[in-house]
Amino acid sequence: MKKKTKKKSSPSKAKRQLPTGDELLNQVVKLTGLPHKAIKNELKEILEKKNINIHQLNLGQLRCAAASYVREIMVSLIEKYSLRRNDSVH
């Protein structure tokens, strides 16, 4: 009778530990491809408004902050476009 051997999972398939805190923030800022200082300051400001401790930041909290950031940008673009469009009517 043959013994069944357990397959060892490769490191790529094993559950990876997600970064948190400053490490998570820095990784995401780097991956955006946007100017590091500007995007990091914007996200930090949003996190502070939401009373989120940057040093204990998790992925869910960062998603929430990023969504807020995108909403703020979209609202400002809509307002800007709307103002330009109204000016051209005159």
C-alpha positions as CSV (number, residue, x, y, z in Angstrom):
1,M,0.0,0.0,0.0
2,K,1.4,3.4,-1.0
3,K,1.5,6.2,1.5
4,K,-0.3,9.4,0.6
5,T,2.1,12.3,0.7
6,K,0.8,15.8,1.4
7,K,1.4,18.2,-1.4
8,K,3.3,21.2,-0.1
9,S,1.8,24.4,-1.3
10,S,4.1,26.8,-3.1
11,P,4.8,30.2,-1.5
12,S,2.8,31.8,-4.3
13,K,-0.3,29.9,-3.4
14,A,0.1,30.3,0.3
15,K,-1.9,33.1,2.0
16,R,0.3,36.1,2.0
17,Q,0.3,38.5,4.9
18,L,-1.1,41.8,3.7
19,P,0.8,44.9,4.8
20,T,-0.8,47.3,7.2
21,G,-0.1,50.8,8.5
22,D,2.6,52.9,6.9
23,E,3.8,50.0,4.8
24,L,0.4,49.6,3.2
25,L,0.0,53.3,2.6
26,N,3.5,53.5,1.0
27,Q,2.8,50.5,-1.2
28,V,-0.5,51.9,-2.5
29,V,1.0,55.3,-3.1
30,K,3.9,53.8,-5.0
31,L,1.5,51.7,-7.1
32,T,-0.7,54.6,-8.1
33,G,2.1,56.1,-10.3
34,L,1.0,59.5,-9.1
35,P,3.4,62.0,-7.4
36,H,4.2,60.3,-4.1
37,K,4.1,63.3,-1.8
38,A,0.9,64.8,-3.2
39,I,-1.2,61.6,-3.1
40,K,0.2,60.5,0.3
41,N,-0.7,63.9,1.8
42,E,-4.2,63.7,0.3
43,L,-4.8,60.2,1.6
44,K,-3.4,61.1,5.1
45,E,-5.7,64.1,5.3
46,I,-8.7,62.0,4.4
47,L,-7.7,59.3,6.9
48,E,-7.3,62.0,9.6
49,K,-10.8,63.4,8.9
50,K,-12.2,59.9,9.3
51,N,-10.2,59.5,12.6
52,I,-8.2,56.5,11.2
53,N,-4.9,55.9,12.8
54,I,-2.4,55.7,9.9
55,H,-0.1,53.4,11.9
56,Q,-2.8,50.8,12.3
57,L,-4.3,51.3,8.8
58,N,-5.9,48.2,7.1
59,L,-6.9,47.5,3.6
60,G,-10.6,48.2,4.2
61,Q,-9.9,51.6,5.7
62,L,-7.6,52.5,2.9
63,R,-10.2,51.5,0.3
64,C,-12.7,53.8,2.1
65,A,-10.2,56.7,2.0
66,A,-9.3,56.1,-1.6
67,A,-13.0,56.0,-2.6
68,S,-13.5,59.4,-0.8
69,Y,-10.5,60.8,-2.7
70,V,-12.0,59.7,-6.0
71,R,-15.4,61.2,-5.1
72,E,-13.8,64.5,-4.2
73,I,-11.9,64.6,-7.5
74,M,-15.0,63.7,-9.5
75,V,-17.2,66.3,-7.7
76,S,-14.6,69.0,-8.4
77,L,-14.3,68.0,-12.1
78,I,-18.1,68.0,-12.5
79,E,-18.3,71.4,-10.9
80,K,-15.4,72.7,-13.0
81,Y,-17.0,71.3,-16.2
82,S,-20.4,72.6,-15.3
83,L,-19.0,76.1,-14.7
84,R,-17.2,76.1,-18.0
85,R,-20.3,74.9,-19.8
86,N,-22.5,77.6,-18.3
87,D,-19.9,80.3,-19.2
88,S,-19.9,79.3,-22.8
89,V,-23.7,79.8,-23.0
90,H,-23.5,83.5,-22.6
